[in-house]
Amino acid sequence: MIKFRAWNGYRKIMADYVSAIQNGDTQGTPSSVNVIVDGKNETWDIKNDDVELLQFTGLTDVSGKDIYEGDIIKSSYKYAQPKVSQIIIENGNSYILGEDLATGNEMLVSDHISEIKVIGNVHANPELLEEKK
């Protein structure tokens, strides 16, 4: 399933993404998005509201929570203590950023789904990534 959520950098809130709106001279690039905030429809201007769309990976964590690009996860894969990392999407695949400490490479989320729990996202909870240092 292809779906997104939207981060409003101006208001510092995350919302369920509904659709893009094509306005005037944007040459194929949407100028605003429809989202749902607290059960109500809103329209956010992409540029003025500093909107970033975050794609769903198609996967859920051990608690059944949807995993999106930019989510911060705790992974118990090969570690005595759970490791905090970030989800990225690259070339259509979902990865755990820098998760494989032996090689420094990203690991496919789907290969380690049973060890992953979403604990936040990079926009609303950047301090969670600081804890890993």
C-alpha positions in Angstrom: 0.0 0.0 0.0 1.3 3.4 -0.9 0.6 6.1 1.6 2.2 9.0 3.2 2.1 11.2 6.3 3.0 14.9 6.3 5.2 16.9 8.6 4.4 20.6 8.9 7.8 22.3 9.8 6.1 25.6 10.5 3.6 24.3 13.0 5.8 21.3 14.1 3.0 18.7 13.7 2.6 15.4 11.9 -0.6 14.6 10.0 -2.1 11.9 7.9 -1.6 12.8 4.2 -4.7 12.7 2.1 -3.9 14.2 -1.3 -1.9 16.8 -3.2 -3.4 19.9 -4.8 -2.2 21.2 -8.2 -2.5 25.0 -8.4 -1.7 27.3 -11.3 1.9 27.6 -12.6 3.5 24.9 -10.5 4.6 22.9 -13.6 3.5 19.5 -12.2 4.6 20.1 -8.7 1.8 20.3 -6.1 1.6 23.6 -4.2 -0.4 22.3 -1.3 -1.6 19.1 0.4 -4.8 18.0 2.1 -4.2 16.4 5.5 -6.2 15.3 8.5 -5.3 16.9 11.9 -7.3 15.9 14.9 -10.0 14.3 12.7 -10.4 17.5 10.6 -9.4 18.2 7.1 -6.8 21.0 6.6 -4.9 22.3 3.6 -1.2 23.0 4.0 0.9 25.1 1.6 4.0 23.1 0.8 6.4 26.0 0.7 5.0 28.3 3.4 4.3 25.5 5.9 7.6 23.8 5.2 5.8 20.5 4.4 7.7 17.2 4.0 5.9 14.0 2.9 7.1 10.8 4.5 6.4 7.5 2.8 5.0 4.4 4.5 7.4 1.4 4.2 4.6 -1.1 3.9 5.7 -2.7 7.2 4.7 -2.6 10.8 6.8 -2.9 13.9 6.5 -5.5 16.7 3.6 -3.6 18.2 1.7 -3.3 14.8 2.5 0.4 14.3 3.1 1.5 10.7 6.7 2.3 9.9 7.4 5.5 7.9 10.4 7.1 6.4 12.0 9.2 9.1 10.8 7.1 12.0 13.2 6.4 14.8 13.3 2.8 15.9 14.9 0.7 18.6 16.4 -2.5 17.3 17.6 -5.4 19.3 19.3 -7.1 16.3 22.7 -8.5 17.5 23.0 -6.1 20.4 23.0 -6.6 24.1 21.4 -3.2 24.5 18.7 -2.0 21.9 20.2 0.3 19.3 18.4 3.6 18.3 18.4 4.3 14.5 16.5 6.0 11.7 14.4 4.6 8.8 15.3 5.8 5.3 13.9 4.9 1.9 16.3 4.7 -1.0 15.7 3.4 -4.5 12.3 2.1 -3.4 13.7 0.0 -0.5 13.3 0.7 3.3 16.5 0.6 5.3 17.7 1.1 8.9 20.3 3.8 8.6 23.8 2.6 9.5 22.5 -0.3 11.5 25.1 -2.9 10.6 28.0 -1.8 12.8 30.4 -4.3 11.3 30.2 -2.8 7.8 28.6 0.6 8.4 25.9 -0.3 5.8 22.2 0.1 6.1 20.1 -3.1 6.6 16.7 -3.8 5.0 13.9 -3.2 7.4 12.0 -6.2 6.2 14.9 -8.5 7.2 14.8 -7.4 10.8 11.1 -6.5 11.4 10.8 -8.8 14.4 13.4 -6.7 16.3 12.1 -3.2 15.5 9.9 -0.9 17.6 9.0 2.6 16.5 9.8 5.1 19.3 9.3 8.4 17.5 10.4 10.3 14.3 13.2 12.6 13.3 11.0 15.7 13.2 9.1 15.5 16.4 11.7 13.6 18.5 15.2 14.4 17.2 16.6 14.1 20.7 16.0 10.4 20.5 18.8 10.1 18.0 21.2 12.1 20.3 20.8 9.3 22.9 22.6 6.8 20.6 25.8 8.8 20.7 
